[in-house]
Amino acid sequence: MSTFFTERHAVSPSQAGTFDTGGLRQHFLIDDLFAQGEISLTYTHYDRMVVGGAVPGTDPLPLGAIKPAGTESFLDRRELIAVNIGGEGRVRAGDETFTLGTRDMIYVGRGASVSFVSTDAANPAKFYLVSAPAHATHPTTHIRIEDAKRVDLGSSDTCNERSIFQFTNAVKTCQLVVGMTTLAPGSIWNTMPAHIHSRRMEAYLYFDMDEDQRVIHLMGEPKQTRHLIVANQQAVLSPPWSIHSGAGTASYTFIWAMAGDNVDYTDVEPVQPGDIL
């Protein structure tokens, strides 16, 4: 068996307000995404989002079914996006095979079988996986980083100069909205001013960090904030009621993925810095 899973239940804001550091990390941090030769999945009860990682060798690594989904195959009633943050790799979806360089993405529609391969075992691909329930089948599509919609925001004066790459602007999905944000050298802040979007949950994967660097990820209700210290290639689950923002000890990149009632990227409720406690 090469597909392993854990399960995370939904947490209310009043419950989260009572957690110590260990409790916050247990419920909201995913620190074991990428293991050589394995697919590691976390099934969440926030909009039934699945967050995971796959690190294949040069033999195919198939995406297997997991019990919480209740289906014979993983994508029987789901859609999937895989973003490669490692060396070159290939994704086989149904009868098609796609080659993904670093920072390329593939959308796989409902019903397909999927497997992963690295081109070079010494420099393996690392596929970050997000999946949500799907009510329709949309075409499998390969989106290269240069094909994504790019939006440049922020400034060096506020330490948040960054480029946002919106992957799912170029592909039709049922409910997944996924993109990547890269901070310029010298910039450390992401998503400030903060916001919440009560109709969608979100997951963040932080990467492109030196092993001794960290991101301080802010979460919680605007008037009752908490934080997580996040290392390279770790992910954070962000409930619909929580802000999600962060500052790093150096620049970094993160992948954001949302699922919920709509796919409107701008459907957010802003929270200004002066309204955060």
C-alpha positions as CSV (number, residue, x, y, z in Angstrom):
1,M,0.0,0.0,0.0
2,S,1.4,3.4,-1.0
3,T,-1.5,5.7,-0.2
4,F,-1.8,6.6,3.5
5,F,-4.3,8.9,5.1
6,T,-5.2,10.7,8.4
7,E,-8.4,12.5,9.2
8,R,-9.0,16.0,10.7
9,H,-12.4,16.9,12.2
10,A,-13.8,20.4,12.0
11,V,-13.1,22.7,15.0
12,S,-15.3,25.6,16.1
13,P,-13.9,29.0,16.8
14,S,-14.8,28.8,20.5
15,Q,-13.0,25.5,20.8
16,A,-9.9,26.7,18.9
17,G,-9.7,29.6,21.4
18,T,-8.9,27.2,24.2
19,F,-6.1,25.3,22.5
20,D,-2.5,25.6,23.5
21,T,0.4,25.3,21.0
22,G,0.2,21.5,20.9
23,G,-3.6,21.6,20.3
24,L,-3.3,24.1,17.5
25,R,-0.6,22.1,15.7
26,Q,-2.6,18.9,16.2
27,H,-5.7,20.3,14.5
28,F,-4.4,22.7,11.9
29,L,-0.8,21.9,10.9
30,I,0.2,19.1,8.5
31,D,3.9,18.4,8.9
32,D,4.3,15.0,7.2
33,L,3.2,15.7,3.6
34,F,6.2,14.4,1.6
35,A,7.7,10.9,2.2
36,Q,9.8,9.1,-0.4
37,G,7.8,6.5,-2.3
38,E,4.5,7.3,-0.6
39,I,1.3,9.3,-1.0
40,S,0.2,10.9,2.2
41,L,-3.3,12.4,2.5
42,T,-5.2,14.3,5.1
43,Y,-9.0,14.1,4.8
44,T,-10.5,17.2,6.4
45,H,-14.1,17.8,7.5
46,Y,-13.8,21.4,6.2
47,D,-15.7,21.2,2.9
48,R,-14.4,17.6,2.6
49,M,-11.1,18.9,1.3
50,V,-8.2,16.4,1.0
51,V,-4.7,17.8,1.3
52,G,-1.7,15.6,0.5
53,G,1.7,15.0,-1.0
54,A,3.2,12.4,-3.4
55,V,6.9,11.7,-3.8
56,P,7.3,9.0,-6.5
57,G,10.4,7.2,-7.7
58,T,10.8,6.1,-11.3
59,D,8.1,3.4,-10.9
60,P,4.4,4.5,-11.0
61,L,3.0,5.5,-7.7
62,P,-0.8,5.1,-7.9
63,L,-3.3,7.3,-6.1
64,G,-5.4,4.7,-4.1
65,A,-8.8,4.9,-2.6
66,I,-9.2,6.0,1.1
67,K,-12.0,4.9,3.4
68,P,-13.4,8.4,4.4
69,A,-14.3,9.1,0.7
70,G,-16.5,5.9,0.6
71,T,-15.8,5.2,-3.1
72,E,-14.0,2.4,-4.9
73,S,-11.5,4.8,-6.6
74,F,-10.2,8.1,-5.2
75,L,-11.7,10.3,-7.9
76,D,-15.0,8.5,-8.4
77,R,-16.8,11.6,-7.0
78,R,-13.9,14.1,-6.7
79,E,-11.6,16.4,-8.6
80,L,-7.9,16.8,-8.0
81,I,-5.2,19.4,-8.5
82,A,-1.5,18.4,-8.3
83,V,1.3,21.1,-8.2
84,N,4.9,19.9,-8.6
85,I,7.3,21.7,-6.3
86,G,10.2,19.2,-6.9
87,G,12.1,17.8,-9.9
88,E,10.5,17.0,-13.2
89,G,7.8,14.4,-13.0
90,R,4.9,12.8,-14.9
91,V,1.3,12.4,-14.1
92,R,-0.8,9.7,-15.8
93,A,-4.5,10.6,-15.7
94,G,-6.7,8.0,-17.4
95,D,-5.1,7.3,-20.8
96,E,-3.0,10.5,-20.9
97,T,0.4,11.3,-19.5
98,F,1.6,14.8,-18.7
99,T,5.1,16.0,-17.9
100,L,5.3,18.6,-15.1
101,G,8.3,20.8,-14.4
102,T,8.7,22.5,-11.1
103,R,5.7,24.8,-10.3
104,D,3.5,23.3,-13.0
105,M,0.0,22.2,-12.1
106,I,-2.4,19.6,-13.4
107,Y,-6.2,19.5,-12.9
108,V,-7.7,16.0,-13.1
109,G,-11.4,15.7,-13.5
110,R,-13.8,13.4,-11.8
111,G,-13.6,9.6,-12.5
112,A,-10.0,9.4,-13.7
113,S,-7.3,7.0,-12.4
114,V,-4.1,8.8,-11.4
115,S,-0.5,7.8,-10.9
116,F,2.8,9.7,-10.4
117,V,6.4,9.2,-11.6
118,S,9.7,11.0,-11.2
119,T,11.9,11.5,-14.2
120,D,15.0,11.3,-12.0
121,A,14.9,9.4,-8.7
122,A,17.9,11.4,-7.4
123,N,15.9,14.6,-7.9
124,P,12.3,13.4,-7.4
125,A,9.1,15.2,-8.2
126,K,7.1,16.4,-5.2
127,F,3.4,16.7,-6.0
128,Y,1.3,18.8,-3.6
129,L,-2.3,17.4,-3.9
130,V,-5.6,19.1,-3.1
131,S,-9.0,17.4,-3.8
132,A,-12.6,18.3,-3.3
133,P,-16.0,16.7,-4.1
134,A,-17.1,17.2,-7.7
135,H,-20.6,17.3,-9.1
136,A,-19.5,17.2,-12.8
137,T,-16.6,16.0,-14.9
138,H,-14.3,18.6,-16.4
139,P,-11.4,18.0,-18.8
140,T,-8.0,17.1,-17.3
141,T,-5.7,20.1,-18.1
142,H,-2.0,20.8,-17.7
143,I,-1.3,24.4,-16.6
144,R,2.3,25.6,-16.8
145,I,3.4,28.3,-14.4
146,E,3.9,30.7,-17.3
147,D,0.3,30.1,-18.4
148,A,-1.2,31.1,-15.0
149,K,-2.8,34.5,-14.6
150,R,-0.2,36.7,-12.8
151,V,-1.1,39.5,-10.5
152,D,1.6,41.7,-8.8
153,L,0.7,43.2,-5.5
154,G,2.2,45.0,-2.5
155,S,5.4,47.0,-2.2
156,S,8.8,46.9,-0.6
157,D,7.8,49.7,1.7
158,T,5.3,47.4,3.4
159,C,7.5,44.2,3.1
160,N,4.8,42.5,1.0
161,E,5.9,42.8,-2.6
162,R,4.6,39.6,-4.2
163,S,3.4,37.9,-7.3
164,I,0.2,35.8,-7.3
165,F,-0.3,33.1,-10.0
166,Q,-3.9,32.1,-10.3
167,F,-3.9,28.6,-11.8
168,T,-7.6,27.9,-11.9
169,N,-8.4,31.0,-14.0
170,A,-7.2,28.9,-16.9
171,V,-9.3,25.7,-16.2
172,K,-12.9,24.9,-15.3
173,T,-13.4,23.3,-11.9
174,C,-16.4,22.3,-9.8
175,Q,-15.2,24.0,-6.6
176,L,-11.4,24.1,-6.3
177,V,-9.6,27.5,-6.5
178,V,-5.8,27.2,-6.4
179,G,-2.9,29.5,-6.9
180,M,0.7,30.2,-5.9
181,T,2.1,33.3,-4.3
182,T,5.9,34.2,-4.5
183,L,7.3,36.9,-2.3
184,A,10.1,39.1,-3.6
185,P,13.4,39.1,-1.9
186,G,13.2,41.3,1.3
187,S,9.4,40.8,1.5
188,I,8.0,38.6,4.3
189,W,4.2,39.4,4.7
190,N,1.4,37.6,2.9
191,T,-2.3,38.4,2.8
192,M,-2.2,41.5,4.9
193,P,-4.6,43.2,5.2
194,A,-6.1,39.9,6.2
195,H,-9.6,38.6,5.3
196,I,-11.9,35.7,6.0
197,H,-14.2,33.9,3.5
198,S,-17.0,32.2,5.4
199,R,-18.2,30.4,2.4
200,R,-14.9,28.6,1.7
201,M,-12.1,26.9,3.6
202,E,-8.5,27.2,2.6
203,A,-5.2,25.4,2.9
204,Y,-1.7,26.9,2.7
205,L,1.5,25.0,1.8
206,Y,4.7,27.0,2.6
207,F,7.8,26.1,0.7
208,D,11.0,27.5,-1.0
209,M,12.3,28.2,2.5
210,D,15.7,27.3,4.0
211,E,15.5,24.6,6.6
212,D,16.3,27.0,9.4
213,Q,13.7,29.6,8.4
214,R,10.1,29.8,9.6
215,V,6.8,31.5,8.8
216,I,4.6,32.8,11.6
217,H,1.2,31.9,10.3
218,L,-1.7,34.0,11.9
219,M,-5.0,32.3,12.3
220,G,-8.2,32.5,14.5
221,E,-11.1,35.0,14.7
222,P,-10.1,38.6,14.0
223,K,-10.6,39.5,17.7
224,Q,-9.1,36.2,19.0
225,T,-6.0,35.4,17.0
226,R,-3.6,32.5,17.4
227,H,-0.4,31.6,15.5
228,L,1.5,28.6,14.2
229,I,5.2,28.4,13.5
230,V,5.5,26.7,10.1
231,A,8.6,25.1,8.6
232,N,9.5,24.4,4.9
233,Q,7.0,22.2,3.1
234,Q,4.4,22.2,5.8
235,A,0.7,23.0,5.4
236,V,-1.9,24.8,7.4
237,L,-5.6,24.2,7.4
238,S,-7.6,27.4,7.6
239,P,-11.3,27.1,8.6
240,P,-13.9,29.4,7.0
241,W,-14.1,31.5,10.2
242,S,-10.4,32.1,10.5
243,I,-8.1,34.8,9.1
244,H,-5.0,33.5,7.3
245,S,-1.9,35.6,7.0
246,G,1.7,35.3,7.9
247,A,5.2,36.8,8.1
248,G,8.4,34.9,7.5
249,T,12.0,35.1,8.7
250,A,12.9,35.3,5.0
251,S,11.0,35.3,1.7
252,Y,9.1,32.2,0.7
253,T,6.5,30.8,-1.6
254,F,3.1,29.3,-0.8
255,I,0.3,27.5,-2.5
256,W,-3.2,28.4,-1.5
257,A,-6.2,26.2,-2.2
258,M,-9.9,26.8,-1.5
259,A,-13.1,24.8,-1.7
260,G,-16.6,25.6,-0.7
261,D,-19.8,27.3,-2.0
262,N,-18.3,29.2,-4.9
263,V,-15.2,29.8,-7.0
264,D,-15.2,33.6,-6.8
265,Y,-11.6,34.5,-5.8
266,T,-12.7,38.0,-4.7
267,D,-15.5,36.8,-2.4
268,V,-13.8,37.8,0.9
269,E,-14.6,39.8,4.0
270,P,-11.6,42.2,4.6
271,V,-10.1,42.7,8.1
272,Q,-7.9,45.7,8.5
273,P,-4.8,45.6,10.7
274,G,-6.4,47.9,13.3
275,D,-9.3,45.4,13.7
276,I,-7.1,42.4,14.6
277,L,-6.3,41.6,18.2
